[in-house]
């Protein structure tokens, strides 16, 4: 590999696209794995004779590992080089995947998922750093559009892939499928990524790590326990959230003292970055929460199979694929403040339909609304990230990518937990069926709970009186509609920070150490 000291061309050349291919493979593995596993939770309950709370730790453990390792990524990228670290992350993730497929009990599976998360947590911020440095200042939008494909399609393709693998083979294959992909990505990275030339001049912020990583893990542990406990006053929720929040707040005050903090919050002095991160955080809360609700509606209200529910989500991905390349090109030419608000309005328009859902809402209307939402999503996430990273210097990109990924992880966890709690509390208000209790827990059974169970169990449906089943399903549909209103309002609220996104074209500061724009990478 070699570089040419000339301005980066406006179009993406073959060399940069090869680098993008490596990053996309890693992102596909990391993002798909979250959604693929989510559809396998009922299978884990059966296979390992575990409760839902126990198998939910296969998701929580992975999330906590991500939160712990992401803050270290920016420093490690500068210290060891992005190529070495990216390949290490691929090995950890792939090894964790293979080990997950060999688990004999739920404890082993959770432990192996943590190992997966240690690798997965580095893949996205490293990928963003590699692609941003390779593209140069004039092509970030186009390249971010490429990275955005797995970020937006993962929540849609995951349930389809997971449902198909479990039905056609076994649960082991939702993990084993990462082995060939990981092997290809590892070889691909060896040949496609530029050789590292790290300059280990920065000292490691050990004190910052002791505050930030455990703080994020504790806070997200409390947030992740919220759907299970159902209220903030539960000890398992508020104690870790409080401890985590205190540690993170302590880190915020401390981080301005060392010359090289673990997470460089000084970057937020860049107005463009701070506005972009706030917009992205609010958007992610709404988007991740909605990503949980849509397939759940199809499963619990309409009685669809996991595979069918995943397929019904496909229009959203198609819509994103239509607008994402266009949005990427526009982000390089037009200030994002002139385009993102219109994309957010499209999302809100599609979202509004779901605030009116019932037990027989037209699939044509719902799929059309998901398509419109997809059009908006394709023009939102990547342009915002482009705006955030474009005005950073070459040396700041790794730290900026890390900051964005941490905020996304926190916002995604908060959004998912918040929507789950609102929906659960709504469903818990359903009338109780007199004299009927759950044979496993002994708890009273509500009309809504019985109706949800009947949607997936024809024998149970045959035993329920038709009027009870109808009342229960109507109550469940109304509960979803109420929760969708929260997501709709959150989407509209994203317009507030989006109003402050840049409306005038700004010069990029993505410069190398000599003050010149990074040269394009040419493979020989």
N, C-alpha and C positions, 0 to 999 in steps of 0.2 A: 504494500500500500504506500501511496505517496500523496502529497498535497500540492496544489498549484495555487500560487498567490494571486488569485484573482477574485473578483466579486462573484458571489454565488448566483447562478442563473435562476431565473424566475420559475422555471419548470423543474420538476423532480427528475433528476437523471437516474440511470439504471443503478449506479453505485449506492445512492441514497435509498432507493427503493429496496435494494437488497438488505440494507441495514434495517429498514422498516419491517421487512419480512421477519427478521429475527425477533424483533420486539413484539410484533403482533402474535407470533407463535407463543411467546411467553405469557402475554396478556390473555390470550385465549385460554390457556391452561389455568391461570390464576382465577380469572373471573368466572369461567364456566364451572369450575370446581365448586364454587360457593352455591350456585343455583342447582347444579346437578345433585349435590348432597341433600339439598332442602327437600326434594321430592322423595328421597329415600328414607326419611325419618320413620314413617310407619313400618317400612321393611325392617329397619334396625330394631324396632320394638319387638317384632315377631321373632327375628333371628336370634337376638341376644336376651330375650325374655326380660326386657327393661321397660321402665316407665318413659313417658314422653319427656319428662324433666331430665332424665338421665341421657337419653339420646340427643336431646337438644344441645348438650355439651359438645357434640361433634361439630356444631356450628360455632358455639361460643368459644371453645378452645382455639379454633382456627382464627377467629376474630381477635382474641386477646394476643395471640402470637404475632399477628400482623401489627397490632398497636405497639407491641414491645419493640419490634425490630425496625419499624419504619424510621424512628428518630435517629437511629445509628447509620442509616443508609447514606445520608449526605456526607458525613465525615469519612465513612469507609470508602466512598467513591473517590474522594480527593486523595485519600491515603494509599489505597491499593490499586486504583484504576477501575474504570467502569467495566471493561471487558472481563477481567478476572472475577470481579464481584458478581457480574451478571451470570457468568458460567457457574460460579459457586451456588448462586441462588437456584439455577436450573437443576443442579445436582441434588440439592436439599429437597426441592419440591418433588422431583421425580422419585427420589428414594423414599420420601414420606408417603407418596402415592402407592408405591409397591408394598410398603409395610402395612398400609391401611388395608389392602386387599387380603393380607394374611391374618388380620386380627381375629382372635378367638372369643373375645369378650368386649364389652362396651368400654371398659377401662383402657384396654390396649388401643382400641380405635381412637379414643379421645387423645391419648398420648401421641399416637402417630400423626393425628391431625394437627397437633401443636408443631411437630417437626415440619409438616407441610407448610404451615403458616409462616414459619421462620424464613422459608425460601420464598413463598408467595408474597410476603410483605415487602421484599426487596425488588421484585420483578417490575412492578408498575413505576415506582419513582425512578429506578435505574433506567427503565425503558424510555421514560420521558426525557431524562437527561441525555441519553445517547442520541435520541432522535433530534432533540433541539440543537445539540452541538453539531450534528451532521448536516442539518438543513441550512443553517445560516439564517440571518435575520429576515430575508425576503421570502422564505418558504416555510416558516413555522406553521402557518395556518393550514397549508396543504398537507404537511406531514402530520399535524395533530388530527386532521380528518381521517387519516389512515389509522392512527392509534385509537380513534374514537369508535371504530367499527366493533371491535370486541367489547368495548366498555358499554355500548348501547345494546348490542345484540346478545351479549352473554346472559342477561336475565331472561331473554326470550328463548334462545336456543338451549339453555340449560335444562329447563323442564322437559322439552321435547326429547333431548338426547337421553336424559336420565330415565324418563318414562319408558323409552324404547329399549334401552340397555337392560333395565330391570325385567321388563316383560319378555324380551327376546333371549336374554342370557341369565345373568344373576347380578346381585348388587356388587359383587367383586369387580365387575367390569367398569363401574363408574370411576374406579380408581386406576385399574390396569390400563385404561385407554390413554392415560397420561404417559405411560412408559414409551411407546413408539413416538409420540409427539415430542416428549422431552429429549429422547435420543437424537431425533432429527434436529431439534432446536439447538442442542449442544454442539453437534458437528457443524451446523450452519453458522453458529456464533463464532466458532474457532476460525473459520475461513472468511467470514464477512465483516466482522468487527475490526476496527483499526487497532493496532498494537498499542498497549498502554504505555504511557510515559508519566507515571504519577510523580508528584513532588511532595514527599511527606514532610511538609514544613509546619503543619498545624498540630498542636498538642490535643490529645483526646480529653474532652470535658467529662471526666469521670463523675464529678459531683452532680452535674446536670443530668447524666444518665440515671443516677440513683433517685432523682426526683421525677423526671419526665416519664421514663418507661414504666416504672411501677405505678405512677400516678395515672397514666392513660389506661393501663391494664385494670387497675382497681375501679376507675370510673366506669369503663365500659362493662366490667363485670356486673356492677350495680345496675346499669342500664339494661343489660342483657337478662337480668333476673326479674325485671319489671313485668314482662308478660306472664311469667309463671306465678309471681306473687300477686299481681293485680292491683297493687297500690304502692305509693311512694313511702308510706309509713312502715312498710315491712323492713325489719332489721337487715335482711339480706340485700335490700335495695339501697336504703339511705346511708348505712354505715360505709360500705365501700365507695359509694358515690361521694360522700363527704370527704373521706380520706383521700380519694383520688383527686378531687377538686382542690383540696388544700395543697397537695403535692404539686399539681400543675400550676396553681397560682403562685406558689413559692418559686417554681422554676421561672415563671414569667418575670418576676421581680429580679431574680438572680441573673437571668440570661443577658442582661445588659452590662454586666460587670466584666466577664471574661472576654478576651480578645476574640476567641474562637468558640462560641457556645455550641452546644450540641444541636440546638435548633435556633437559627439566626432570626430572631423576631425583629431585628433592626431592618430587615428587608421590607417590613410593613410600613416603613417610612415612605416607601415608594407608593404614592397614592394609587397608581394604576393597579399595582399588585393587591393592595388592601381592599379596594373596591371589588376587584375581580374575585378575591377569596370569599368575601361576604356574600356576593351574589351566588357563587358556586355552592357555598354551604347551605344557604336557604333553598336553592334549587334541589340539592341532593337530598335534603330532608324530605321534600315533597316527592321526588322521583323514586327514592328507595322505598318509602312507605307505600306509594302507589304500586310499585313493582310487586309488593307482597299481596296487596288487596285484589288486583285484577284476576290472577289465576285462582285465588281462593274463592272469589265470587262464582266462577265457572264450576268449581268443584263442589262447593257447599250449597249453592242455591240452585244451580242448573243440573247438578248430578253428573257432570262430565267426568271422563276418566282423566288421569294425569296427562296422558299423551294428547288427548283431545284438547284439554285446557291449554297445553303448550302450543298446539297448532292454532288455537283461536287467538293467541297473542302474536302470531306471526305478522299481521298487518302493521303492528307498531314498528317492528324491525324493518319492514319493507319501506315504510314512510321515512325512517331514519336514513336508510341507504340512498333514497332519492335526494335528500337535501344535504347530507353530510359532505359530499365532495364539493357541491356548490358553495356551501358555507365556508369550507376550508379555503377555497380560492378567494371568496369575498373578504375573508378575515385578513388576507395579505394585502388587500387593496382598499377596503373600506373600513373605517373605525367600527369596532363591534358595537358601540353605543347606538349606532344607526340600524343595526340588523337584529341584535338579540331581543329587544323588546317585542318586535313583531313575531319572532319565534315563540316567545313566552305566551303571547296572546293566542297563538295556535294551540299550544298545549292546554291552556285554560279552556278554550272552546271545546276541545275534545273531551276534557275532564268533566265539563258541565253535564254531559250526557249521563255520566255514571252517577251523578247526584240524584238522578231520577229513575234509577233501575228498580225493576220489580222482578217477579218470578217468571215473567214471559216477555221481557223486553226483547225486541227484534235483534237477532244476531247480526243482521246486515247493518243496523244502526250502530251497534256496539263495535263491530269490526271497523266500520267507517270512522268512528270516533277515535279508535286506537290508531288508525292510519294517520289521521290529522295530528294526533299527539306525537306520533313518530316523526312527522314532517317538522314539527316544532323542536323536538329533542335533537334532531340532526343538526339544527341550526343554533343550538344553545351551548351544550357542554364544551365542545372543542373550541369554538370561537372565544369563550370566556377564558379557557386555559391558555390559548394563544395570546390573548391580551395580557394575561398575568405574567407570562414568561418572556414576552418579547422585549420588555424594557429592562431586563436584568442583564448584567454583564456576563461574559462567558464563565467566569469563576463562580458566579452566584447561581447558575442554573441548577446544579445538583442540590443546593440548599433550598432553592425555591420550589423545585419539584417535590422535595421531601415535605415542605410546609404544606403544599397543596394536598398531598396524599394523606397527611395526618388529619387535616380538616375534613376531607372527604370521608375518611374512615369514621371519624366521630359523628359527622352529620348523618351518614348512612345508618349507623347504629341507633342514633337518637330517633331518626325517622321511622325505622322499622319497629322499634320498641313502642314509640308513641302511637302509631297506627294500630299495633297489636292490642295495646291496653284499651284504647278507645273502643275498638270493635268488641273485645272481650267483655268490657263493662256494659256495652249495649246489649249483648247477647244474654248476659247474666240477669237482665231485667225481665226476661221472658217468664211467663207463668209456669209454675211447677205442676207436673202431672201428679195428681193425688195418689198416694200409695205406691209409687214407682220409684225405685232407687237403682243406682249403678251397682251391678253385681260385684265389681272389682273394688270400688272405693266406698260404697254404701251411701254416697251422696245423692240427694234428690235429683231427678231428671226433669229438665225443663222441656217445654214444647219445642223450643228452638233446637235444643240439643238432640232431641229425638228425631226431628225433621232432618237435621244434618246427617245423622247416622243412617237414616233411611235412604238418603240419596245414594249412598255407596253400598247399601245392603238390601237387596230386593226382598229377602225374607222378613227383615224388620219392617219394611214398608208395608208388606201384606198384613202385618199384625196391627198396624196403627189405624185408628178410625180416620176416614178420609177428611173429615172436618178438622181434626186435630192436626193432621199432616199439612193441610192447607194453611191453617192459622200459624203453625210453626214456621213454614217456609216464608210466608208473608212477613213475619217478624224478623227473620234472618235477612231477607232482602232489604227491609227498612233499616236494619242495623248497618248494613253495608252502605246504603245510600247516605246515612248520617255521617259515617266515617269518611266517605268520599267527599262530603262537603268540607271537611277539615283539609283534605289534600287540595281541593279546589282553591280554598282561601289561601293556603300556603303558596300555591303556584302564583296566584295574583300578587301576593306580598313580595315575591321575587322581583316584581317590576320596580319596587322602591329602590333597592340598591342598584338595579340595572340602569336606572335613570342617570346614575353618576358615572357609568362606564364612559370611556373616552369617545367623544363625538368628532374629534379632529384627529387627523392622521399624525401619529407620533413617530419620531425617528427611533429605530431600534438601537439598544445599547448592548446587544449581544456581541461583544467584542472580545478579541483575544488579548493576551498580555501586552502585545505591542500596540493595541489600540486600533487594529484593523479588523475588518469583518472576517470571520473564519472562512478559510478557503473550502471549496467543495472537495469531498473525498473522491478520489479516482482510484479504481482498482486496476492493477496491472497483472 
